[in-house]
Amino acid sequence: MRFIFSVFLFCIFFSCQTSFEEPVISLDGYQIEDGFELSVLASEPLLEAPVAMDFDAKGRIWVAQMPGYMNDMQGSDEDKPVGSIKILEDLDNDGVADHAKTFLDSLVMPRALAHVYGGLLYAEPPFLYFVDIEDDKPVNRIVVDSIYAADGNPEHQPNGLLLNIDNWIYNAKSNFRYQRKNGVWKKEPTTFRGQWGISHDNFGRLYYNNNSQQLLGDHVLPNRLIRNKHFTPKAGVNRKLTDDQRVYPLHATAVNRGYAPGVLTADSVLVNTTAAAGLMVYRGGAFPEGYDQNIFVSIPEGNLIKRNILTFTGDSTIAKQAWEGKEFLASTDEGFRPVTLKNGPDGSLYIVDMHRGIIGHHAYLSPYFKKKTEENRLDTLTDFGRILKVKQSGSVVETIPDFDVLNGIELVELLKHKNGWTRSRAQHYLIFKGDKEVLPELKELALNTENELAQIHSLYVLEGWDALDFDFLAEVAKVSSAEATAHSVVLMEQFISEENGTKAESLFEELIAKNDPTIDLYLSSTLGKWMSVDSNMFGSIMTIFNKKKDRPILRESILSGMEGQESLFAESLERLSSFDESGFVSQLAETIEKKKSETVNPIFSRKFLEEDNRTVGGKMYLQICAACHGSNGEGIDGLAPPLMNSEHVADAQRLGLIILHGLQGPVGVNGKQYEFNLAMPGLIRNETISDKDIADVMAYVTNAFSDIPTFLNKDEVSKLRAIKPKSGAEYTEEELKEFSKKNGSKKPVLKIF
């Protein structure tokens, strides 16, 4: 009886609870486009500084958090293990998270995660890890990549972990992609892309950006233009898709280089983006007509989200802002910091709002911004974090399937779903589960031209199972739309053989006759490969080339697919007396010469992304300079003068001489005279500090303590080593002024970050 009574009490106080305490977050000051609803899905205290999210098999949200990032203007907690990955839960099913379960804690700056292969892939620099999941707990952790990211500034480290249609996982700020096949992890080079955030469209092209360019992208599928290691494409990848960087905030905004001409209006409103972040191609299938494959871009410094409309020409992509004078979502809340956007399993748009006052790394903060931050008390916004959701007004939320319990037939059916998130997840689960009993259904779907997106997903399930062959792909290519045909052509490349050469020649002639720019582009990228078994492919290449000889993307596509056949192709061209395309001939000759000299595209020689110079310099400053000059460059009475806005910092050559050779007082800074008993020693006698180290320190110091950053490279620093003071000891202020008068100053280089 006592046991029953105890259970009864437990039920009253815990199990039978039907509602939970949930904070009420006001969205006053948030303006969203007509026809849409904005809601708070999760918030503090469940979250703190979220930066990335993903959905698991049940549709639950998993969040990576970086509470150690920029708690103050010195970034003082950056190296502390206070980061985590949490699972958000809505136990009372009211649409708002009421619990957060910690999956991993004691992490240092985790910045990316992805649910793949039945487990979790996540980044905690410098490592990329994979863990299996049992009862919402991590097990069997392995290191996928031990040099995924260099230690240092989160603004300039790989992130994203985007599983694309081609079964590869891509990253922003990285030139590597990853895949697990037959239990083995693979890593290989890819085009270097963007800074923070990455997305793909229904076809599989990738999109990304950097601080000052809100939308960049590839005109072609990943890796199609880099298969020739001795050729580096420029026209087809990493392209600015729109020149329009204009933003329309609702209020005056504090930005890092707001003092620079043209950054702010007369009313202190941001003009162009300066810190574009996570972006997303909308593939949810639940927004109104005209929104499919629009790109939404986070502009955290302006407290807004931008909408761009894409136009596909067949061999290129063009973007245009949806409106002038307004944004899809904008807020007067200075804490609103959208950093990541995601398509959701219910077709909604999900927003990771870091909700932090300072989102720029301390290595980059200008004195101007530091002052504005103190005035606006932005540095007090630290213990917040939110997940927001945007859906069409009045729409009914669809039931989210549990992918862990779906059988093969059900997963195949989901490849037809209107929601791209659902289609992609079904594709991945079919490959991961390996239920090949549905092979006939998959092949039937791959040939069903009524749904080209389902065709493409089906083809890559078959590719993941190694269940394709040339004849089947040829059959798909003959009957399908241009995009499904293009993917078939790409996948055929793994079946190049003399046996298939004749059949391929006949098929390609048939496809060329369709005169479609998409098909022509992908044929041009593969014909050079087929030349190794059929020299007649040269004629097909020239047929496509002559259609659009003025298209640089087409030229790059041909050169990319020609690895190993360059000399043969050049000889064939020489026999064409009528061929007068000197630009293409020059590109081909350059590629042949690079092959002879073994000069490769840099992505094939770069092993990892090095830490940026200002972050490296910031670390060195704290180690060897801050003890005297202060972490904020404010100086320490009786020990060292201030660096903040010092005229000696603004002159790069003078600063270099001081760091190298030292300085003895007295010295004037901003009209105030400082007397010191001890001289500042120079670093010239420290053999462990290189010219590059000194250049890095200067990059940080001039950025952090001057509104106009100046830079010297290591060679310029080396020259300053030989310019010694008259005494042979340290410089005096008078000597420095005399040097500047005689030699001039290194002109400031203004960079907007």
NORURHU-V36230 format. One record per helix or strand. SS is the DSSP state (hx for helix, st for strand). FROM is the first residue (numbers start at 1). TO is the last residue. Records with the same first field share a line. If there is no record, write none. Layout:
SS: FROM-TO  FROM-TO
//
This chain:
hx: 2-15  154-156  300-302  367-376  378-380  408-414  420-433  436-446  452-464  470-479  482-495  498-512  517-524  527-530  537-547  552-560  566-574  582-596  602-604  613-624  626-629  647-650  652-661  691-704  714-721  733-743
st: 30-32  36-42  50-55  61-65  83-89  99-107  112-116  119-124  126-134  137-149  159-163  169-172  174-181  184-193  199-200  206-210  213-217  239-240  246-246  264-264  270-270  272-272  276-281  295-299  304-312  317-321  329-331  338-343  349-353  386-392  636-636  640-640  662-663  667-669  672-674  680-681  731-731
//
